[in-house]
Amino acid sequence: MGGAADTAGPPRVGVAIATRERREALEGVLERLLALPDRPPVVVADNGSADGTPAAIRASFPQVEVLELGENRGAGARNAAVAALATPYVAFSDDDSWWAPGALSRAADVLAAHPRLGLLAARILVGPQEDLDPVCAQMARSPLPAARGAAGPAVLGFVACGAVVRREAFEQVGGFDARYGIGGEETPLAVDLAAAGWELAYVDSVVAHHHPAGGGNRPGRRAAMLRNEMWSAWLRRPARAAVRRTAGLIARNGPRPHTAAGVAQAVRGAAWVARERRVVPAHVERALRALERAEPS
Protein backbone atom coordinates (compact mmCIF):
# COMPACT_ATOMS: atom_id res chain seq x y z
CA MET A 1 0.00 0.00 0.00
CA GLY A 2 1.15 3.50 -0.71
CA GLY A 3 0.95 6.26 1.86
CA ALA A 4 2.55 6.46 5.27
CA ALA A 5 0.60 6.03 8.46
CA ASP A 6 -0.17 9.09 10.57
CA THR A 7 2.21 8.84 13.52
CA ALA A 8 2.09 12.47 14.65
CA GLY A 9 -0.43 15.29 14.66
CA PRO A 10 -4.22 15.06 14.81
CA PRO A 11 -5.86 12.24 12.85
CA ARG A 12 -7.03 13.17 9.38
CA VAL A 13 -9.53 10.34 8.82
CA GLY A 14 -12.13 9.05 11.24
CA VAL A 15 -14.25 5.96 10.76
CA ALA A 16 -18.06 6.06 10.96
CA ILE A 17 -20.00 2.82 11.41
CA ALA A 18 -23.76 2.25 11.40
CA THR A 19 -24.86 -1.04 12.98
CA ARG A 20 -27.90 -2.92 14.18
CA GLU A 21 -27.87 -6.22 16.07
CA ARG A 22 -24.60 -7.48 14.62
CA ARG A 23 -22.54 -7.40 17.82
CA GLU A 24 -20.17 -10.28 17.17
CA ALA A 25 -19.38 -9.19 13.62
CA LEU A 26 -18.92 -5.60 14.77
CA GLU A 27 -16.48 -6.67 17.47
CA GLY A 28 -14.31 -8.34 14.85
CA VAL A 29 -14.40 -5.24 12.66
CA LEU A 30 -13.41 -2.97 15.54
CA GLU A 31 -10.46 -5.18 16.42
CA ARG A 32 -9.18 -4.78 12.87
CA LEU A 33 -9.81 -1.03 12.68
CA LEU A 34 -8.17 -0.27 16.02
CA ALA A 35 -5.09 -2.26 15.00
CA LEU A 36 -4.51 -0.09 11.93
CA PRO A 37 -1.30 1.93 11.82
CA ASP A 38 -3.45 4.91 10.75
CA ARG A 39 -4.92 5.02 14.30
CA PRO A 40 -8.30 6.39 13.25
CA PRO A 41 -10.88 7.55 15.77
CA VAL A 42 -13.97 5.36 15.44
CA VAL A 43 -17.61 6.22 16.11
CA VAL A 44 -20.34 3.58 16.10
CA ALA A 45 -23.95 4.71 15.60
CA ASP A 46 -26.30 2.01 16.85
CA ASN A 47 -29.67 1.72 15.10
CA GLY A 48 -31.70 0.61 18.10
CA SER A 49 -30.08 -2.80 18.65
CA ALA A 50 -31.80 -5.09 21.15
CA ASP A 51 -28.86 -7.50 21.49
CA GLY A 52 -26.81 -5.44 23.92
CA THR A 53 -24.48 -4.03 21.28
CA PRO A 54 -23.87 -0.57 22.82
CA ALA A 55 -22.98 -1.85 26.28
CA ALA A 56 -20.81 -4.65 24.90
CA ILE A 57 -18.84 -2.32 22.64
CA ARG A 58 -18.28 0.22 25.40
CA ALA A 59 -17.01 -2.52 27.70
CA SER A 60 -14.66 -4.13 25.18
CA PHE A 61 -13.58 -1.03 23.22
CA PRO A 62 -13.58 2.00 25.55
CA GLN A 63 -11.72 4.07 22.95
CA VAL A 64 -14.69 3.77 20.56
CA GLU A 65 -17.48 6.31 20.87
CA VAL A 66 -20.91 4.66 20.76
CA LEU A 67 -24.05 6.61 19.88
CA GLU A 68 -27.33 5.01 20.95
CA LEU A 69 -29.88 6.34 18.48
CA GLY A 70 -32.81 4.43 19.97
CA GLU A 71 -34.34 3.83 16.55
CA ASN A 72 -33.43 2.38 13.18
CA ARG A 73 -32.28 5.23 10.95
CA GLY A 74 -30.68 2.92 8.40
CA ALA A 75 -27.96 4.70 6.47
CA GLY A 76 -28.95 7.94 8.19
CA ALA A 77 -27.15 6.68 11.30
CA ARG A 78 -23.90 7.46 9.51
CA ASN A 79 -24.79 11.15 9.62
CA ALA A 80 -24.78 11.07 13.41
CA ALA A 81 -21.41 9.29 13.41
CA VAL A 82 -19.91 11.86 11.04
CA ALA A 83 -21.17 14.70 13.24
CA ALA A 84 -19.46 13.12 16.26
CA LEU A 85 -16.08 12.98 14.52
CA ALA A 86 -13.72 15.95 14.34
CA THR A 87 -11.62 14.80 11.36
CA PRO A 88 -11.66 16.58 7.98
CA TYR A 89 -12.24 13.25 6.18
CA VAL A 90 -14.48 10.37 7.18
CA ALA A 91 -14.27 6.75 6.03
CA PHE A 92 -17.34 4.55 6.23
CA SER A 93 -17.25 0.97 7.43
CA ASP A 94 -20.12 -1.42 8.00
CA ASP A 95 -20.28 -4.05 10.72
CA ASP A 96 -18.87 -6.51 8.19
CA SER A 97 -16.16 -4.38 6.54
CA TRP A 98 -12.85 -2.75 7.41
CA TRP A 99 -9.93 -0.87 5.86
CA ALA A 100 -6.56 -2.26 4.81
CA PRO A 101 -3.44 -1.05 6.67
CA GLY A 102 -2.32 2.27 5.21
CA ALA A 103 -5.55 2.79 3.25
CA LEU A 104 -6.84 5.68 5.34
CA SER A 105 -3.54 7.57 5.20
CA ARG A 106 -3.46 7.06 1.45
CA ALA A 107 -7.05 8.33 1.18
CA ALA A 108 -6.18 11.43 3.21
CA ASP A 109 -3.21 12.14 0.94
CA VAL A 110 -5.39 11.87 -2.16
CA LEU A 111 -8.13 14.10 -0.75
CA ALA A 112 -5.60 16.69 0.40
CA ALA A 113 -4.03 16.77 -3.06
CA HIS A 114 -7.41 17.22 -4.79
CA PRO A 115 -9.37 19.94 -2.98
CA ARG A 116 -12.48 19.54 -5.15
CA LEU A 117 -12.67 15.80 -4.53
CA GLY A 118 -15.72 15.30 -2.35
CA LEU A 119 -15.76 11.51 -2.25
CA LEU A 120 -13.22 8.78 -2.90
CA ALA A 121 -14.51 5.33 -3.83
CA ALA A 122 -12.04 2.63 -2.82
CA ARG A 123 -11.22 -0.79 -4.22
CA ILE A 124 -13.28 -3.32 -2.25
CA LEU A 125 -12.13 -6.90 -1.87
CA VAL A 126 -14.98 -9.27 -1.02
CA GLY A 127 -14.78 -12.34 1.19
CA PRO A 128 -11.79 -14.44 2.24
CA GLN A 129 -11.05 -15.03 -1.44
CA GLU A 130 -10.70 -11.24 -1.90
CA ASP A 131 -12.69 -10.99 -5.12
CA LEU A 132 -13.01 -7.52 -6.58
CA ASP A 133 -16.46 -6.10 -5.90
CA PRO A 134 -18.32 -5.98 -9.26
CA VAL A 135 -19.29 -2.35 -8.64
CA CYS A 136 -15.61 -1.47 -8.35
CA ALA A 137 -14.92 -3.18 -11.66
CA GLN A 138 -17.62 -1.03 -13.24
CA MET A 139 -16.24 2.15 -11.66
CA ALA A 140 -12.75 1.36 -12.95
CA ARG A 141 -14.24 1.30 -16.48
CA SER A 142 -16.30 4.45 -15.94
CA PRO A 143 -17.42 6.10 -19.19
CA LEU A 144 -17.46 9.53 -17.55
CA PRO A 145 -14.80 12.06 -18.57
CA ALA A 146 -12.31 12.81 -15.79
CA ALA A 147 -10.65 16.17 -15.37
CA ARG A 148 -6.96 16.39 -16.16
CA GLY A 149 -4.94 15.34 -13.13
CA ALA A 150 -7.98 13.76 -11.47
CA ALA A 151 -7.48 11.32 -8.61
CA GLY A 152 -8.94 8.48 -10.68
CA PRO A 153 -11.82 7.58 -13.00
CA ALA A 154 -14.78 9.90 -12.50
CA VAL A 155 -17.77 8.16 -10.94
CA LEU A 156 -21.31 9.01 -9.92
CA GLY A 157 -21.84 6.29 -7.37
CA PHE A 158 -19.99 4.26 -4.76
CA VAL A 159 -20.31 1.44 -2.26
CA ALA A 160 -20.76 2.92 1.20
CA CYS A 161 -18.48 0.46 3.03
CA GLY A 162 -15.62 1.49 0.72
CA ALA A 163 -15.94 5.27 0.61
CA VAL A 164 -14.08 8.18 2.18
CA VAL A 165 -15.75 11.59 2.15
CA ARG A 166 -14.62 15.13 2.68
CA ARG A 167 -16.60 16.29 5.70
CA GLU A 168 -17.25 19.72 4.18
CA ALA A 169 -18.83 18.20 1.07
CA PHE A 170 -20.81 15.61 2.99
CA GLU A 171 -22.33 18.17 5.34
CA GLN A 172 -23.03 20.62 2.52
CA VAL A 173 -25.41 18.17 0.80
CA GLY A 174 -26.95 16.77 3.98
CA GLY A 175 -25.40 13.30 4.05
CA PHE A 176 -27.46 10.12 3.71
CA ASP A 177 -31.26 10.10 3.60
CA ALA A 178 -32.60 7.96 6.46
CA ARG A 179 -35.73 7.13 4.44
CA TYR A 180 -33.64 4.97 2.11
CA GLY A 181 -32.67 2.50 4.81
CA ILE A 182 -29.78 0.31 3.63
CA GLY A 183 -29.39 -0.65 -0.03
CA GLY A 184 -28.99 1.87 -2.82
CA GLU A 185 -28.71 4.77 -0.38
CA GLU A 186 -25.49 5.90 -2.05
CA THR A 187 -27.10 7.21 -5.25
CA PRO A 188 -28.78 10.40 -3.99
CA LEU A 189 -25.67 11.38 -2.02
CA ALA A 190 -23.42 10.88 -5.05
CA VAL A 191 -25.77 12.80 -7.33
CA ASP A 192 -26.13 15.66 -4.87
CA LEU A 193 -22.36 15.92 -4.45
CA ALA A 194 -21.92 16.16 -8.22
CA ALA A 195 -24.76 18.69 -8.51
CA ALA A 196 -23.04 20.82 -5.86
CA GLY A 197 -19.82 20.87 -7.91
CA TRP A 198 -17.81 18.22 -6.08
CA GLU A 199 -15.78 15.55 -7.87
CA LEU A 200 -16.12 11.82 -7.14
CA ALA A 201 -13.38 9.40 -8.15
CA TYR A 202 -12.53 5.71 -7.99
CA VAL A 203 -9.08 5.31 -6.44
CA ASP A 204 -7.77 1.78 -6.86
CA SER A 205 -4.85 2.25 -4.46
CA VAL A 206 -7.16 2.68 -1.45
CA VAL A 207 -8.37 -0.74 -0.30
CA ALA A 208 -11.25 -1.91 1.89
CA HIS A 209 -12.32 -5.45 2.82
CA HIS A 210 -15.94 -6.61 2.91
CA HIS A 211 -17.10 -9.95 4.31
CA PRO A 212 -20.91 -9.86 3.95
CA ALA A 213 -22.71 -12.36 6.14
CA GLY A 214 -24.68 -14.93 4.16
CA GLY A 215 -23.43 -13.51 0.89
CA GLY A 216 -25.09 -10.16 1.58
CA ASN A 217 -28.65 -11.27 0.76
CA ARG A 218 -31.07 -10.02 3.41
CA PRO A 219 -34.87 -10.32 3.45
CA GLY A 220 -36.53 -7.42 1.63
CA ARG A 221 -33.25 -6.02 0.29
CA ARG A 222 -34.13 -6.40 -3.41
CA ALA A 223 -37.49 -4.66 -2.97
CA ALA A 224 -35.88 -1.85 -0.98
CA MET A 225 -33.17 -1.34 -3.60
CA LEU A 226 -35.74 -1.14 -6.40
CA ARG A 227 -37.77 1.35 -4.35
CA ASN A 228 -34.67 3.44 -3.72
CA GLU A 229 -33.63 3.48 -7.37
CA MET A 230 -37.10 4.68 -8.33
CA TRP A 231 -37.05 7.35 -5.65
CA SER A 232 -33.65 8.56 -6.83
CA ALA A 233 -34.90 8.84 -10.41
CA TRP A 234 -37.94 10.90 -9.45
CA LEU A 235 -36.11 13.04 -6.89
CA ARG A 236 -33.42 14.31 -9.25
CA ARG A 237 -34.09 13.40 -12.90
CA PRO A 238 -36.16 15.31 -15.49
CA ALA A 239 -39.63 13.81 -15.86
CA ARG A 240 -38.95 12.07 -19.16
CA ALA A 241 -35.73 10.53 -17.87
CA ALA A 242 -37.46 9.45 -14.65
CA VAL A 243 -40.23 7.70 -16.61
CA ARG A 244 -37.68 5.94 -18.81
CA ARG A 245 -35.62 4.87 -15.81
CA THR A 246 -38.66 3.58 -13.95
CA ALA A 247 -39.79 1.51 -16.92
CA GLY A 248 -36.31 0.10 -17.37
CA LEU A 249 -36.00 -0.86 -13.72
CA ILE A 250 -39.34 -2.66 -13.71
CA ALA A 251 -38.51 -4.51 -16.93
CA ARG A 252 -35.09 -5.54 -15.63
CA ASN A 253 -36.50 -6.91 -12.37
CA GLY A 254 -39.31 -8.76 -14.14
CA PRO A 255 -42.67 -9.99 -12.77
CA ARG A 256 -41.38 -11.13 -9.40
CA PRO A 257 -42.69 -10.59 -5.85
CA HIS A 258 -39.87 -8.20 -4.96
CA THR A 259 -40.70 -6.07 -8.02
CA ALA A 260 -44.31 -5.58 -6.93
CA ALA A 261 -43.20 -4.90 -3.37
CA GLY A 262 -40.59 -2.37 -4.47
CA VAL A 263 -43.01 -0.49 -6.71
CA ALA A 264 -45.62 -0.40 -3.94
CA GLN A 265 -43.06 0.96 -1.47
CA ALA A 266 -41.96 3.60 -3.97
CA VAL A 267 -45.53 4.75 -4.52
CA ARG A 268 -46.06 5.10 -0.78
CA GLY A 269 -43.22 7.63 -0.75
CA ALA A 270 -44.56 9.65 -3.68
CA ALA A 271 -45.72 12.58 -1.53
CA TRP A 272 -42.34 13.36 0.02
CA VAL A 273 -40.54 12.67 -3.26
CA ALA A 274 -42.76 15.22 -5.05
CA ARG A 275 -42.28 17.72 -2.23
CA GLU A 276 -38.48 17.44 -2.27
CA ARG A 277 -37.95 16.94 -6.00
CA ARG A 278 -35.07 19.02 -7.39
CA VAL A 279 -33.80 18.36 -10.91
CA VAL A 280 -30.03 18.14 -11.29
CA PRO A 281 -27.97 20.40 -13.59
CA ALA A 282 -27.71 19.33 -17.23
CA HIS A 283 -24.12 18.07 -16.92
CA VAL A 284 -25.10 15.69 -14.12
CA GLU A 285 -28.07 14.40 -16.12
CA ARG A 286 -25.76 13.75 -19.08
CA ALA A 287 -23.48 11.76 -16.79
CA LEU A 288 -26.42 9.70 -15.47
CA ARG A 289 -27.48 8.89 -19.03
CA ALA A 290 -23.95 7.84 -19.95
CA LEU A 291 -23.88 5.47 -16.98
CA GLU A 292 -27.25 4.01 -17.93
CA ARG A 293 -25.97 3.27 -21.43
CA ALA A 294 -22.96 1.50 -19.93
CA GLU A 295 -24.99 -0.68 -17.56
CA PRO A 296 -24.77 -4.43 -18.14
CA SER A 297 -27.83 -5.67 -20.00
N, C-alpha and C positions, 0 to 999 in steps of 0.2 A: 504494500500500500504506500502511496505517496503521502506526504504531509507529516510533519512532526507533531507529536502530542504536546498539548499545552501543559507545561511544567511550571510556569510562573504567570502571575497576573490573573485577573478575574477570568472565569470561564466564558468562552464565546458562544458555546452551544449548550442549551439545556435540552432535556428529553421530556416530552409530554406523553403520558399514557392514559388512555381511556380503558376501563375494564368493568366487567360485570360477572361475578360468580365464576371466576377462573383462577382461584387463589393459587393452586399448585403450579399451574403454568406460569402465572405471573411471578411467583417466587423464583422460578428458574430464569426468567428473563431478567429480573432485577440482579440476580447474582452475576449474570454476564455483563450487564450494563455497568455495574459498580466496579467491575474488575478492569474496565477499559482504561488504557493509559491516558485517554482524553479527560478523565475525571469529570464527567458531566453532572451537573445537578439534575435530579430526577423528581418529577411531580406526577403522582398517580391520582387521577380523578375517577372516583368510584361511582358507577351508575346504579346506586341503590342495591348493592349486593346483599343477599340474605345468608351468605355462607361464612360470615365472619372475616371477609377479606380485609377491611380497614384495620381492625385490631391486630390481625395476624401480621400484616405488613409493618405496622408501626413497631410491633414487638421484635420482629426479625431484622428489620432494616430501618433503624432509627434515623439514618441520614436521609431517608426518602420522605418527602412531604406528601401526605395523603389528604385528599379533599373528599369528604363525604357529601355527595350531592343530594342524597335522599330520594332520588328519582332516576329514571332511565332517560338520559338526554341523548343517547346514542353518540354520534360523532360530535355533537355539540359539547360533550364533556371535555373535549380537547381544548375548547376555548377557555374553560376555567383553568385548565392546567397551564396554558400559555400565559394567562394573566398572572399566575402565581410565580412565574419564572422572571428573572431579571436579565436574562441573556439577550443579546441582539439577534441571535438566530435560535430557532427551535427545531429540533428533530422529533418526528413522531415515531413512536413504537406502539405496537399492539401488545396484548398479553401473550402473544405467540411469536413475537419478532424481536430482533435486537440488531445492533450495529457492529460491524467488524472493527477490530482494533485499528485506530488511526483514521477511520472513516469520518468521524465528526470534525477532527482537526482539518482534514482535507476539505470537507464541505465548507468550513469557516473560511479557509483560504480562498476558495473559489468565489464565495459570496462577497468577500471583502474586495476581491479583484474586479468584480462586476457589479457596480453599485445599482444597476437597474434590474438585476436578477432578483425577482421576488420569490421564486421557488425553484429548488433543485430536486429533480427526480433521480433517485439513485438506482444502481443496478441491484436487483433483488434476486438472491439465490434461494430456491425453494426446497425445503426438505433436507434430510441427511445426504441425499444424492446431489444437492446443490444445483438443481436445474435452473436455468434462467427463466424468470417469470415471463410468460408470453407477452404481457403488456410491455415489459421492458424491451423485448425484441421488436415490438411494433414501434416503440418510441425511438429506438436506435435507427429505424428506417423512416423516420418522420418525413413526410412530404413538404413540411412547412419550411419556408426560407428562413435561414438564421442570419442574424446580423454579422458583419465581419468582426472577427475576434470574439464571437460568442463563446460561452462556456461549454456548449455542446449543442446537439440537435435541438431545434426549437420544438416545443411540445405544447399541447393545450389540454393536458390531463396528467394524471400521476396515480400511483398507488400510495395510499396514506401511510402505510407502515414503512415506506421507503422514501420519505420526503423530508426535506429540510427547508424551512421557510425563513424569510426575513421578517422579524417581528413587525416592523413598520408597515410592510405591505399587507401582512395578514390582518393586522388590526384595522388598517384603512378600509378593507372590503368587508369586515365583519366576521371573518372566520368561517367555520362550518355552520350549516343550518341544521339545528336539532331535529327539525321535522323530517329530515331524510333518514334518520336512524343510521344504520351501518349497511353499506353496499351501494356504490355509485354516488356517495356523498362528495366525492372529489370534483365532479364536473362543474357544479356551480361556482365553487371556489376558484378553480382554474380559469374559468371563463371571466369571472369578475376581476381577477388579477390582470388578465390580458386587457380587458376593457378599461382598466384604470391605468394602463400604460406600463405595467410591469412585464418583464421577460420571464419565461419559464423554459428550463433546459434540462435535457437528460444528460447526466454526467456519469459515465461508465466507471470512472475511477473511484467513486464513492459507493461502498458496498454495504448492503443490509441483508440479514438472514431472516427467512420466514418459514416457520414450521407449523402450518395450519393444522389444527386438530381435526381428525376425520376427513382430511382432504379439503377442508374449507367449506363443505356443503352443510348449511344449517337450514332448519325448517323455515319456510317462508322467504328465504333469501332471494330466490329468482323472481318472485312476485314483487318484492320490495325494490329490486334493482330495475325491473321494468317500469314500475311506478315512478321511480326517481328519474329515469331517463326521459320519461314523458314530461314530468314536471320541469326538468331542465330545458327541454325544447320550448315549452310554452312560457317559461319565465323569461327567456332571453332571446329567442329566435323570432324573426319576422313571421307573420301569420302563415304565409305560404310555405316557408321552410319548416315551421312547426307541424303543419298538416302532413307534409311529405315525410318528415321524420317519424311522426306517430304511426303513419301507415306502414312504413318500413319496419318499425320495431314490432308491430303486431304480426306482420307477415313473417318476419324472421323467427319469432317465438312460436308461431303456429297455434292451432286450436287445442291448447293444452290447459289444464286447470290453473296453472300458475299465470297464464296469459290473462284469463278472465279475472283472476284475483287482482293482478297488477293493474289492469284497466279500471276495475271498480275502485281500487284504492286511489288511483290518480284522479278519477272523477270526484271522489269525496273531498279532494283538496282543491277543486277548481276555484272556489271562492277566494282563498288566500293567494293562489297563483295569479288570478286576474287582478287582484288588488295590488300585488307587488311586481307585476310584469314590467320589465324595463328592457327594451330591445338594445342589443349590443351594437357598437360601432361597425361600420361596413367592413373594415379590415378584419375584425374578429369573426364576423359571419363568413367571410371568404375563407378564413382558416378552418372553420367548422365544416364547410362544404368540402374543402380539400381532404379533410380527415375522413369524412363520410365516403368519399370516392375511393379512399385507400383501404377501407375496412374489408376484412376477409368476407367473402360471399358465403 
